[in-house]
């Protein structure tokens, strides 16, 4: 494979479009100093993307690669290779750099089709043309090769033969292998840590299962206790309601008796007044007898009043019992709500433990 021709357009000292043929055999380009001989080598390196702008003797970067002899703001170089096979096919590599208000843009081409720089380098490597190779010998490289040591000469020969690329690939593969081994060791350490943690979690799981079993038993027992308390309160409440009904009935009966006694008392007062009137008329004996009977009636009235007071005390105690029962019911309802909240919290803890 060799360069068949070179097309340069507005690159460095080549202001116009120039085509340079490279005929079969030996082609030499001669000229006085400053005629642009080195720019031809620079254009090849530029088109193939094998070197940087500094290596192309461009102090200002891309700005020095575009010719300043006209107002065009772009440069183009195309290198056409002959593959030297039976079909005498050609392959071309080109590059265009263009100046714009936003800076410089660079575009690569393979057979006039836009490609990336990586694709161009990859395609050139198929023909042993690499960035680190010595496909192009620059000025001074021959003298340096003659005067270099045997080790440096060996490196140069390896570069020309293409074995240096394999050495670099082997070195990269070795570094990658070392990195993989290091990652494997780190993975083994992580696995060891995970196994230790798994054993620890296994013990914690046993403890958690035991705790859950005890908690479930505790909840069952608390549920039974709550049920017993509930039925006790229910029975007490039923007794209280029964006592209230009985007290209400007794109260109504006592009220009727009290009204009857009051009515009877009024009648007795009327009789007493009549008796007093008769006593005044009949004499002292009758008066004493009436007083005696009056005292008996008073005593009977007082007993009835005492009975009423006793009944009111019983009613008061029953009302107090009702109030206490109501308070007990409210307390039980509060305890019942707290138990429900505890059950909800325990269920959430159970879910967390199961997770």
C-alpha positions in Angstrom: 0.0 0.0 0.0 1.4 3.4 -1.0 0.3 6.9 -1.5 -1.0 7.4 -5.0 -1.7 11.1 -5.0 -2.2 14.0 -2.7 -4.8 16.8 -3.0 -4.2 20.0 -1.1 -6.6 23.0 -1.1 -5.8 26.2 0.9 -3.6 24.3 3.4 -0.7 26.4 4.9 1.4 27.7 1.9 -0.9 26.0 -0.7 -3.4 28.8 -1.4 -5.0 27.1 -4.4 -6.0 23.6 -5.1 -3.0 21.5 -5.8 -2.7 17.8 -6.8 0.6 16.0 -6.3 1.0 12.6 -7.9 3.2 9.9 -6.3 4.3 7.6 -9.1 5.3 4.0 -8.8 8.8 3.7 -7.5 10.7 6.6 -5.9 9.3 10.1 -5.8 11.3 13.0 -4.5 10.2 16.6 -4.0 13.0 19.2 -4.1 13.0 22.9 -3.7 14.6 25.8 -2.0 14.1 26.6 1.6 10.7 28.0 2.3 9.2 26.5 -0.8 6.8 24.3 1.2 8.4 20.9 1.1 7.7 20.2 4.7 4.1 21.4 4.3 3.5 18.4 2.1 4.5 16.0 4.9 2.4 18.1 7.3 -0.6 17.8 5.0 -0.3 14.0 5.0 -0.1 13.9 8.8 -3.0 16.4 8.9 -5.3 14.4 6.6 -4.6 11.1 8.4 -5.0 12.6 11.9 -1.7 11.1 13.0 -0.3 14.1 14.8 -1.2 17.2 16.8 -1.2 20.8 15.6 2.0 21.5 17.5 3.8 18.7 15.6 2.6 20.3 12.4 4.6 23.4 13.3 1.4 25.3 14.0 1.9 27.6 17.0 -1.6 29.0 16.9 -3.3 25.7 16.4 -5.8 25.4 13.6 -5.5 29.1 12.6 -2.0 28.5 11.1 -3.2 25.5 9.0 -5.5 27.6 6.9 -3.8 29.7 4.2 -3.7 33.4 4.7 -3.3 34.2 1.0 -7.1 34.5 0.4 -10.3 35.1 2.3 -11.4 31.5 2.5 -11.8 30.2 6.0 -11.3 26.5 5.3 -8.5 24.0 4.4 -8.8 20.6 2.8 -6.4 17.7 2.3 -7.0 14.4 0.7 -4.6 11.4 0.6 -5.4 8.7 -1.9 -3.8 5.2 -1.3 -3.2 2.4 -3.8 -3.9 -0.9 -1.9 -1.4 -2.8 -4.1 -3.8 -5.7 -4.4 -4.9 -7.6 -7.6 -7.8 -5.2 -8.2 -5.6 -2.0 -7.8 -8.4 -0.5 -5.7 -8.1 2.9 -4.0 -8.9 4.1 -0.6 -8.9 7.8 0.4 -8.6 9.7 3.6 -9.4 13.4 3.8 -9.9 16.1 6.4 -11.4 19.5 6.2 -11.0 22.2 8.8 -13.3 25.2 8.8 -13.3 28.5 10.7 -16.6 29.9 11.9 -17.8 32.6 14.3 -18.0 29.9 17.1 -14.5 28.6 16.5 -13.1 25.8 14.3 -14.7 22.5 13.1 -12.8 19.5 11.8 -14.3 16.8 9.7 -12.7 13.5 8.6 -13.7 11.5 5.5 -13.0 7.9 4.3 -13.8 7.6 0.6 -15.5 11.0 0.7 -17.9 9.8 3.4 -17.9 11.6 6.8 -16.3 9.6 9.6 -15.0 10.2 13.1 -11.3 10.5 14.0 -11.5 7.1 15.9 -12.9 5.4 12.7 -10.1 6.9 10.6 -7.4 5.7 13.1 -9.1 2.2 13.2 -9.1 1.9 9.5 -5.5 3.0 9.1 -4.4 0.4 11.7 -5.6 -2.3 9.3 -2.7 -1.2 7.1 -0.2 -0.9 9.9 -0.4 2.9 9.8 -0.5 4.0 13.5 0.1 7.2 15.5 3.1 5.6 17.2 4.5 4.0 14.1 7.3 5.3 11.8 5.4 5.2 8.6 6.7 8.8 7.9 10.3 9.6 8.8 10.6 13.3 9.6 13.7 15.5 9.2 16.5 14.5 11.5 15.0 11.0 12.2 17.5 9.3 10.0 20.5 10.9 11.7 18.9 10.1 15.1 18.4 6.5 14.0 22.1 6.1 13.0 23.4 7.6 16.2 20.9 5.9 18.6 21.8 3.0 20.9 21.0 -0.6 20.0 18.1 -0.6 22.5 16.5 2.5 20.8 17.2 1.0 17.4 15.4 -2.2 18.5 12.4 0.0 19.6 12.4 1.7 16.2 12.5 -1.6 14.4 9.6 -3.0 16.5 7.6 0.1 15.7 8.3 -0.3 11.9 7.5 -4.0 12.0 4.3 -3.4 14.0 5.3 -5.6 16.9 5.4 -2.6 19.3 1.6 -2.2 18.9 1.3 -5.8 20.0 3.6 -5.1 23.0 1.5 -2.1 23.9 -1.7 -4.2 23.6 -0.2 -6.9 25.7 0.8 -4.3 28.3 -2.7 -2.9 28.3 -4.2 -6.4 28.5 -1.8 -7.2 31.4 -2.9 -4.0 33.2 -6.5 -4.8 32.6 -5.9 -8.3 33.8 -4.3 -7.0 37.0 -7.2 -4.7 37.4 -9.6 -7.6 37.0 -7.7 -9.7 39.5 -7.8 -6.8 42.0 -11.5 -6.5 41.5 -11.8 -10.2 42.0 -9.9 -10.0 45.2 -12.1 -7.1 46.3 -15.2 -9.1 45.3 -13.9 -12.0 47.4 -13.4 -9.7 50.4 -16.9 -8.4 49.9 -18.3 -11.9 49.6 -16.5 -12.9 52.9 -18.0 -9.8 54.5 -21.4 -10.7 53.1 -21.1 -14.3 54.4 -20.2 -13.0 57.9 -23.1 -10.6 57.8 -25.4 -13.4 56.6 -24.4 -15.5 59.7 -25.0 -12.6 61.9 -28.4 -12.0 60.2 -29.2 -15.7 60.7 -28.7 -15.3 64.4 -30.7 -12.1 64.4 -33.4 -13.9 62.5 -33.6 -16.7 65.1 -33.9 -14.0 67.8 -36.6 -12.2 65.8 -38.6 -15.4 65.2 -38.5 -16.2 68.9 -39.5 -12.6 69.7 -42.4 -12.8 67.2 -43.5 -16.1 68.8 -43.4 -14.6 72.2 -45.2 -11.5 71.0 -47.9 -13.5 69.4 -48.4 -15.5 72.6 -48.5 -12.2 74.5 -51.1 -10.8 72.1 -53.2 -13.9 72.5 -53.0 -13.7 76.3 -53.7 -10.0 76.2 -56.7 -10.7 73.9 -58.0 -13.2 76.4 -57.5 -10.9 79.3 -59.3 -8.1 77.4 -62.1 -10.4 76.6 -62.5 -11.5 80.3 -62.4 -7.8 81.4 -64.9 -7.0 78.7 -67.4 -9.6 79.9 -66.8 -8.6 83.5 -67.5 -5.0 82.7 -70.5 -6.1 80.7 -71.8 -8.2 83.6 -71.2 -5.4 86.0 -73.0 -3.0 83.7 -76.0 -5.3 83.4 -76.1 -5.6 87.2 -75.9 -1.8 87.5 -78.7 -1.4 84.9 -80.8 -3.9 86.8 -80.1 -2.1 90.1 -81.0 1.2 88.5 -84.3 -0.2 87.3 -85.1 -1.7 90.7 -84.1 1.6 92.4 -86.3 3.5 90.0 -89.2 1.2 90.7 -88.5 1.5 94.5 -88.2 5.2 94.2 -91.6 5.4 92.4 -93.1 3.2 95.1 -91.7 5.3 97.9 -92.9 8.4 96.1 -96.4 7.0 96.0 -96.1 6.0 99.7 -94.8 9.5 100.5 -97.7 11.1 98.7 -100.0 8.7 100.4 -98.5 9.6 103.8 -98.6 13.3 103.1 -102.3 12.9 102.1 -102.8 10.9 105.3 -101.0 13.5 107.3 -103.2 16.2 105.9 -106.2 14.1 106.9 -104.7 13.5 110.3 -104.1 17.2 110.8 -107.7 17.8 109.9 -108.7 15.1 112.4 -106.3 16.6 114.9 -107.9 19.9 114.6 -111.3 18.4 115.0 -110.1 16.4 118.0 -108.6 19.5 119.5 -111.9 21.2 119.0 -113.7 18.3 120.6 -111.1 18.1 123.5 -111.8 21.7 124.3 -115.4 20.7 124.5 -115.1 17.3 126.3 -112.4 17.9 128.9 -108.9 17.1 130.0 -109.0 13.2 129.6 -110.0 13.4 126.1 -107.3 15.9 125.4 -104.7 13.6 126.8 -105.9 10.7 124.8 -105.8 12.8 121.7 -102.3 13.9 122.5 -101.3 10.3 122.9 -102.8 9.4 119.6 -101.2 12.4 118.1 -97.8 11.4 119.3 -98.3 8.0 117.9 -99.2 9.5 114.5 -96.2 11.7 114.7 -94.0 8.7 115.5 -95.6 6.9 112.6 -95.0 9.9 110.3 -91.4 10.1 111.5 -90.8 6.5 110.7 -92.2 7.0 107.2 -89.9 10.0 106.8 -87.0 7.9 107.9 -88.0 5.3 105.5 -88.1 7.9 102.7 -84.6 9.2 103.7 -83.3 5.7 103.7 -84.8 5.1 100.3 -83.2 8.3 99.0 -79.9 7.2 100.3 -80.2 3.9 98.5 -81.2 5.8 95.3 -78.2 8.1 95.8 -75.9 5.1 96.2 -77.4 3.5 93.2 -76.8 6.7 91.2 -73.2 6.8 92.4 -72.8 3.1 91.4 -74.2 4.0 88.0 -71.8 6.9 87.7 -68.9 4.6 88.7 -70.0 2.0 86.2 -70.1 4.6 83.5 -66.6 5.8 84.4 -65.5 2.1 84.3 -67.1 1.7 80.9 -65.2 4.8 79.6 -62.0 3.5 81.2 -62.6 0.1 79.6 -63.3 1.7 76.2 -60.0 3.7 76.6 -58.1 0.5 77.4 -59.8 -1.2 74.5 -58.7 1.6 72.1 -55.2 1.4 73.5 -55.2 -2.4 73.0 -56.3 -1.8 69.4 -53.5 0.7 68.9 -51.0 -1.7 70.5 -52.3 -4.5 68.2 -51.8 -2.2 65.1 -48.3 -1.3 66.2 -47.4 -5.0 66.8 -48.8 -5.9 63.3 -46.6 -3.2 61.8 -43.6 -4.5 63.7 -44.4 -8.0 62.6 -44.4 -6.9 59.0 -41.1 -5.1 59.4 -39.6 -8.2 61.1 -41.0 -10.4 58.3 -39.4 -8.1 55.7 
